[in-house]
Amino acid sequence: MSTPPRVRIASYNTALNRPAAGALCRDLATGDPQAAAVAAIVAAVAPDILLLNEVDDDPDGAALAQFIDGYLAPAGADYPYRFRAPVNTGVPSGYDLDRDGRCDGPGDALGFGEFPGQYGMALLARYPILTGQVRSFRRFPWCRLPGARLPRDDQGGHWYPPHARAWLPLSSKSHWDVPVALGDRILHCLASHPTPPAFDGPERRNRLRNADELRFWLGYLDDAAWVEDDRGRSGGLARGAHVVLLGDLNADPADGDGERAVIRSLLGHPRLQDPQPRSRGGAVASRSARRRPAGDPALHTGWFGAFGLRLDYVLPDRRWTMLDAGVHWPAPDEPGRALVGDGRGVVSSDHRLVWVDVAVP
């Protein structure tokens, strides 16, 4: 396969999550309007590489296969290559991690979730995915991140019990390095979906975890020696490797509850560039927001009932030439508006698809 002259890369939190195991498969089997709207958006943007966040995973990958074969393909979005793997969400820890007096709730899982695989992720591509070279960091212990900021209670003691602290994974879902072959050029897709920096208490366990999940990528991009993948291979991304970092990072550099300095460090990393994708729809939506955002609302990638945030990213290699970029958020007078809704309910997702066009060097 020859190297393509340009590639469109996208990240999309699809909100294809359901409250119980198997529910997404059942919905997809009977004809799900939300999934159809998500598929129509993907088909309209037509990315060559697409990261899906929040699509429930199952041991056989049945839900993902149903979505691809029953929704994406009929809409004209053909992806012959795909990668999925287990995530930490919903996997029982055996500990009372949220200190609510029980050990079997969604807040006690390795990553918040009602069942294993909830809020999963998958990478789809029109070009070959080198599955044998994928690196996963789902099991990397939080405590092994240099300067790990494990939460503490109001007495200054550790929030998590000792045995849990020793092995609790950093990643709330997973961190992946998925190589995609663009002819003779290999592109390393760094994919993740850190926990939202909210829904906790004064111990700030989710805010701290979100920041440290982002800090992991800083070390990986710098080829840090402390990095170790799930197969025991040490070291981060090779210095000359070509890279794109993408996903719902649940961090806005100007607004929201996250630690803004960390996401700003990632956006400014010397190996990456921030194309700052924009939309008219985000700017229009901000007029009805409960509070005026500090950042540019045209950069927002999601609407959460009364406010917008920039949470979803595609950050290409700094050496690659940027051709175009955007957030698929049509304004009320633009085509496709019905697929994203008017803000009073979720038609497709509460997030918007973010895309970037780059020239392949």
C-alpha atoms as one frame of an Amber mdcrd trajectory, in Angstrom:
protein
   0.000   0.000   0.000   1.405   3.387  -0.989   1.695   6.213   1.509  -1.346
   8.511   1.311  -0.618  12.216   0.756  -3.020  13.301   3.511  -4.864  11.657
   6.374  -7.895  12.713   8.381  -7.685  11.715  12.064 -10.605  12.056  14.464
 -11.623  11.489  18.054 -15.236  11.043  19.088 -16.794  10.356  22.474 -19.900
   8.601  21.160 -21.794   8.213  24.471 -22.630   4.669  23.361 -22.649   3.511
  26.959 -25.510   1.784  28.726 -26.284   1.128  32.414 -25.974  -2.666  32.265
 -23.809  -5.286  30.586 -25.265  -6.425  27.287 -27.669  -3.485  27.026 -25.788
  -1.841  24.156 -25.874  -5.066  22.140 -29.624  -5.337  22.698 -30.198  -1.722
  21.689 -28.090  -2.057  18.563 -29.878  -5.244  17.554 -33.297  -3.568  17.602
 -32.324  -0.365  15.805 -30.930   2.410  17.970 -31.530   6.021  16.831 -28.628
   7.388  18.865 -26.197   4.920  17.265 -27.614   5.787  13.850 -26.992   9.496
  14.489 -23.425   8.793  15.635 -22.818   6.713  12.493 -24.228   9.451  10.257
 -21.834  11.985  11.793 -18.859   9.655  11.304 -19.890   9.072   7.685 -20.248
  12.813   7.066 -16.768  13.618   8.427 -15.209  10.443   6.954 -12.013  10.168
   9.026  -9.316   7.705   7.982  -8.364   6.989  11.608 -11.020   7.257  14.301
 -10.835   6.811  18.051 -14.160   5.987  19.670 -14.529   6.752  23.363 -17.468
   5.573  25.475 -18.539   2.561  23.471 -19.278  -0.312  25.849 -16.842  -3.192
  25.464 -17.541  -6.882  25.996 -15.249  -9.924  25.996 -16.020 -10.830  22.374
 -16.229  -7.313  20.988 -19.815  -7.999  19.932 -21.131  -4.488  20.531 -18.336
  -2.889  18.515 -18.868  -5.360  15.668 -22.612  -4.651  15.683 -21.996  -0.920
  15.541 -19.466  -1.190  12.718 -21.393  -3.723  10.619 -24.912  -2.573  11.395
 -24.504   1.206  11.550 -21.191   2.528  10.239 -20.960   0.324   7.137 -24.544
   0.977   5.958 -23.894   4.712   6.441 -20.903   4.461   4.125 -18.178   4.522
   6.788 -15.990   1.523   6.032 -13.248   0.582   8.498 -11.578  -2.732   7.667
  -9.111  -2.416  10.559 -10.044  -2.104  14.208  -8.456  -2.452  17.631 -10.215
  -3.002  20.941  -8.961  -4.345  24.251 -10.162  -4.602  27.865 -10.429  -1.455
  29.973 -10.401  -0.898  33.733 -13.888   0.566  34.029 -16.221  -1.610  36.055
 -13.543  -4.159  36.982 -13.992  -4.901  40.735 -11.085  -3.921  42.957 -12.289
  -5.681  46.086 -11.754  -2.498  48.116 -13.956   0.362  49.270 -12.184   2.896
  47.093 -14.834   5.607  47.411 -15.335   5.056  51.176 -19.088   4.660  51.002
 -19.075   1.585  53.233 -19.254  -1.034  50.481 -16.775  -2.708  48.142 -18.969
  -3.566  45.179 -20.147  -0.233  43.813 -19.107   1.487  40.579 -16.812   3.797
  42.550 -14.938   0.760  43.890 -13.971  -0.520  40.446 -10.492   0.010  38.998
 -12.147   2.699  36.882 -15.639   4.010  37.606 -18.209   1.740  36.003 -21.225
  -0.452  36.659 -19.749  -3.430  34.811 -16.465  -4.425  33.136 -16.116  -2.687
  29.785 -18.511   0.181  30.382 -17.205   3.374  28.704 -14.751   1.336  26.608
 -12.786   2.510  23.590 -11.771   1.347  20.138  -9.565   2.547  17.294 -10.844
   2.166  13.723  -8.789   2.725  10.581  -8.834   2.496   6.812  -5.151   1.564
   6.983  -3.548  -1.501   8.596  -3.298  -1.501  12.384  -0.142  -3.289  13.533
  -1.870  -5.156  16.354   1.222  -7.168  17.222   3.071  -3.936  18.047   0.365
  -2.314  20.192   1.478  -1.278  23.662  -1.087  -1.151  26.447  -0.567   0.442
  29.874  -3.840  -0.580  31.509  -2.083  -2.201  34.482   0.609   0.444  35.074
   0.379   1.206  38.838  -0.498   4.773  39.735   2.108   4.765  42.517   4.898
   4.147  39.966   4.323   7.428  38.171   7.110   9.771  39.332   5.562  12.350
  41.638   2.277  10.419  41.756  -0.296  12.445  43.657  -2.327   9.733  45.334
  -5.276  11.245  47.211  -5.248  11.857  50.966  -8.056  12.272  53.463  -8.715
  15.326  55.623  -6.350  13.979  58.286  -3.471  13.816  55.842  -3.511  10.033
  55.610  -3.703   8.047  52.400  -7.218   7.767  50.976  -6.664   4.265  49.592
  -5.678   1.288  51.790  -2.035   0.103  51.556  -2.652  -3.017  49.463  -4.771
  -1.047  46.982  -2.175   1.735  46.715   0.493  -0.760  45.721  -1.241  -1.925
  42.550  -4.188   0.372  41.754  -3.735   1.230  38.061  -3.198   4.780  36.943
  -5.460   4.446  33.915  -9.198   4.668  34.545  -9.810   2.974  31.168  -6.503
   2.323  29.421  -3.588   4.022  27.700  -2.713   2.629  24.265   0.021   3.139
  21.699  -1.534   1.762  18.505   0.724   1.845  15.403  -1.053   2.381  12.060
   0.779   1.720   8.793   0.349   4.600   6.326   2.276   2.948   3.532   5.905
   3.020   4.637   5.165   5.561   7.392   4.165   4.246  10.840   1.951   6.535
  12.898   1.745   5.857  16.633  -1.764   6.693  17.871  -1.648   7.454  21.592
  -5.195   6.899  22.815  -6.784   7.342  26.231  -9.852   8.561  28.080  -8.883
   9.831  31.553 -11.459  10.029  34.315 -13.420  13.293  34.650 -11.799  15.574
  37.272 -15.060  15.778  39.217 -17.588  13.664  41.136 -15.311  13.331  44.177
 -14.821  15.126  47.494 -12.144  17.157  49.234  -9.672  14.322  48.674  -9.909
  15.166  44.921  -9.178  11.592  43.884 -10.662  12.017  40.405  -9.053  15.384
  39.775  -5.660  14.053  40.811  -6.065  10.908  38.754  -7.069  12.870  35.665
  -3.970  15.047  35.956  -1.683  12.061  36.471  -3.251  10.167  33.552  -2.266
  13.135  31.397   1.190  13.325  32.975   1.781   9.722  31.925   1.733  10.848
  28.289   4.285  13.572  29.035   6.670  10.891  30.246   5.870   8.566  27.369
   6.539  11.274  24.797   9.875  11.962  26.508  10.839   8.262  26.346  11.072
   8.096  30.131  12.828   5.059  31.593  10.113   4.497  34.235   7.493   3.624
  31.602   6.590  -0.071  31.486   3.820  -1.601  29.406   1.550  -4.531  30.277
   3.998  -6.977  28.704   6.911  -5.707  30.784   8.639  -3.718  28.045  10.312
  -0.602  29.406  10.724   2.852  27.901   8.479   5.336  26.167   8.028   6.372
  22.552  11.193   6.282  20.447  12.560   9.739  19.675  12.103   9.564  15.920
   8.672   7.914  15.908   5.745   9.740  14.326   2.858  10.315  16.688  -0.643
  11.635  17.188  -2.228  11.920  20.635  -6.003  11.730  20.717  -8.991  11.088
  22.957 -11.473  12.562  25.369  -8.932  13.877  27.861 -11.563  15.406  30.161
  -9.415  18.510  30.609  -9.978  22.054  29.394  -6.956  24.411  29.403  -9.087
  27.411  30.399 -12.253  26.170  32.144 -13.680  23.259  34.112 -12.480  21.360
  37.172  -9.227  19.891  35.879  -5.657  20.948  36.602  -5.190  23.287  33.676
  -1.408  23.471  33.872  -1.141  19.769  33.028  -3.276  19.864  29.880  -1.461
  23.046  28.844   1.849  21.196  29.190   0.548  18.446  26.941  -0.763  20.907
  24.358   2.619  22.615  24.352   4.766  19.484  24.286   7.599  19.883  21.744
   6.650  16.661  19.927   3.031  17.759  19.360   1.113  20.613  17.811  -2.311
  21.937  18.751  -4.354  22.732  15.626  -7.131  24.250  17.767 -10.113  22.846
  15.812 -13.113  25.163  15.852 -16.836  25.261  15.142 -19.567  27.865  14.839
 -21.897  25.613  16.818 -19.784  25.820  19.953 -19.609  29.575  19.755 -23.385
  29.865  19.323 -24.104  27.459  22.178 -22.032  29.523  24.598 -24.548  32.364
  24.358 -26.948  30.333  26.476 -24.328  29.087  28.943 -24.893  29.711  32.649
 -21.431  31.170  32.949 -19.155  32.901  30.495 -16.203  30.656  29.606 -12.676
  31.931  30.061 -11.593  30.108  26.910 -12.751  30.448  23.318 -16.130  28.645
  23.025 -15.483  27.963  19.338 -12.927  25.413  20.590 -15.444  23.592  22.789
 -16.061  19.943  21.996 -19.004  19.177  24.241 -22.190  20.636  25.663 -23.283
  19.489  29.113 -26.726  20.953  29.582 -25.709  24.457  30.592 -22.067  24.910
  29.624 -19.481  23.869  27.075 -15.890  22.656  27.463 -12.936  21.716  25.324
 -12.277  18.095  26.296 -11.599  16.131  23.087  -8.330  16.373  21.195  -6.351
  15.311  18.154  -2.759  16.501  18.583  -0.560  15.568  15.596   3.190  15.278
  15.369   4.786  18.725  15.184   6.739  17.657  12.083   3.559  16.969  10.107
   1.981  19.750   8.072  -1.470  20.834   9.206  -3.976  21.148   6.351  -7.309
  21.633   8.087  -9.118  20.952  11.362 -12.559  21.288  12.870 -15.114  20.331
  15.476 -18.242  18.799  13.936 -20.736  21.052  15.677 -23.046  22.642  13.102
 -24.644  25.943  14.055 -28.469  26.117  13.866 -28.340  27.374  10.261 -25.818
  24.772   9.058 -26.487  21.321   7.547 -26.394  18.391   9.957 -27.585  20.329
  12.984 -30.316  17.786  13.757 -27.707  15.071  14.315 -26.093  16.936  17.221
 -29.358  18.271  18.649 -30.340  21.626  20.048 -28.904  21.220  23.531 -32.100
  20.084  25.245 -31.284  16.391  24.939 -28.698  13.991  23.586 -29.416  13.007
  19.974 -26.018  11.534  19.128 -23.658  12.436  21.976 -22.993  15.232  24.439
 -19.530  15.414  22.836 -18.664  16.483  19.306 -16.376  14.731  16.851 -12.997
  16.464  16.477 -10.991  16.007  13.267  -7.642  17.064  11.856  -6.240  16.776
   8.313  -2.482  16.360   8.032  -0.042  15.876   5.165   1.922  12.658   5.509
   5.639  13.521   5.251
